Amino acid sequence: MTGTPDTDVQGGTWSFATAREPAEFPAAGVEGAPGVEHAGGNGRTLCGIRGRYLTVFLHRFQPQALASCRKCRALAEAAPSRPCG
């Protein structure tokens, strides 16, 4: 195929074996602070708010959303990617 990167050829940059996707986090709201979404994980938000003050939503945290917490956004975008599949 013309124009398709091949990892067997020196300089190839992509393959199904090494394909990765961004890390995902559940969206959470904080009691008493409506309108701001945080990235949840391990009983707290990425920015450090503890679980007893959280409401977990049924959708993923979207770092680029206008209502996202700035600290959670930066931490979510810096999180390591994970293998596809």
N, C-alpha and C positions, 0 to 999 in steps of 0.2 A: 504494500500500500504506500502510495506516495504521500509524504507529509505526516506520517504517523511515527512518533518517537519509538525507538526500539531500544530496550535496555541492554540487549546483547551487543549492540554496536557502541563503541566508545563514544561518550558524549550523550547517550540516551538519557532522558530525564523522567520518564514515567512508565509504570507498569502496574498491572492488576495486583501483583504480589506486594508492592510497596504503597499502594493507594491508601490514603488516610483521609479522615473527615474530622471536622472540628469537634471538640468535646461539647457535650450538651449538659445542661443543668435544669432541674425543675424550677419554675417560677414560684416566687413566694412574696406574700405581702406581710407587712409588719403591723401588728395591732397598734392603733393610735396614729398611724402615719399612712393614710390612704393616698392612692395615686402614684406610689413609687413601687416598682417591682424589683425584687432582689433575686440573685441566683442562689438556690438552695443547695445544700450538700452536707451529709453527715450530721444532721441535727442542728445545723446553724446555716446562716448565709455565708457566702464567700467573704463578705466584709465583716463577719464576726458576730452578728446578732444571734442570740441563742434561740433554740427551737420553741420554747414555751411562749414566745411572743409572735410566732409565725403562723400564717395561714398558707398552706401549699395549694397552688392552683393546678388545674388539669391541663396545663400547657407548658411548653418549654420557655425558659428565660431567653429573651431576644436582646442581645447586647446593644443592638443599634436602635432599639425602640426609644422614643422620646422620654418615656416614663421609667427607664431603667436607672438603677442606682449607678452613679459614676464609678465608685470603687469596685462594685460587682462587675461592671462592664469591663474595666481594665483587667481584673483578675480572670474573668471568663475568657477574654480574648487571648490572654497570655497562657492559658491552660494548655498542656500538651494535647496534641491531636491523638486520635485513636485509630486503629486499623479498620478499614471498611469491611463489612461483612461480618 
